[in-house]
C-alpha cells in the first residue's frame, strides 16, 4: 500500500527535470522494487526524469544483493533518463572493509558486521556466514564496482540530495568535498556527509539549500514531514527493516510529493 501527500517548498529543482528520491532501503528488495515500479507509473511532469537513491541500500534486511541488482537497473525500472546512487555510511563501511586499506581492515570488517553486515554474510553464505573479506569480494563481483562508484551528493536547482546531511558551520562545498573515506573510524561522525546527525537535524536552515536526506530513522518517524520541510529538509529514512516501510519523494519545481510504502522486505 502506498500513501501520498503533497507539499510546497520555498526551493525548487531545475525546471527541466523531475526528481524521484528514494530513502534508506537496507536490503529490502521488495520495497525498492515496488517504489521503482510506482515511479515508472507516474506520468512525466518535466522533460527529464532523474532517480536518486540516498544510500544505505545494504545491511540488516534479507536481500542486500538483490537491492544492488535493482539499483543497477533502476534507470530502466523507474522509466528515468538517469539514475544516481549516493553513498551511505553502510556502503562506506562495506567498501572500506573490502578494500584492504591499511592495517585496520579486520577491525573495520568487524565493525561492519556488527552494524548489519551479518545479514549480508548470511544471505551470501547461509549458516557458514563467518567468511573472510576475500570470499565476500568474490560473491559481490561487479556489485562492488557499483558500490565504489557511489557519489557523495547530487544537486538540482537549490535542492541537495545527500545521505546524512550538511554541517551548519562548514560551507557545503568544503563539507561535501571530503573523500568517501576521509577520517573514517577516527573522526567524529558529525564531520562527514554520510554520518552527521545532531548538528544537521537541529539546524533551522542549511546554507540556503533544501536538503533531502536519510540516515536518521528516529527523526524520520518522530518529525512530521511538514515540520521537517519548515526546517528546509526532508528525511526519507523511516527504518525500513523495523517498520516494513520506505519513503520516496518526487520533486517537480517547488512541489514535493511524498510517498510512503508499506510492503514486504523480500
Buried (B, 14 or more C-beta within 10 A) or exposed (E): EEEEEEBEBEBBBBEEBBBBBBBBBBBBBBBBBBBBEBBBEBEEEBEBBBBBBBBBBBBBBBBBBBBBBBBBEBBEBBBBBEBBBBBBBBBBBBBBBBBEEEEBBEEBBEBBBEBBBBBBBBBBBEEEBEEEBEBBBEBBEEBBEBBEEBBBBBBBBBBBBBBBBBBBEBEBEEBBEBEBBEEBEEEEBBBBBBBBBEBBBEBEEBBEBBBBBBBBBEBBBEBEBEEBBBBBBBBBBBBBBEEBBBBBBBBBBBBBBBBBBEBEBE
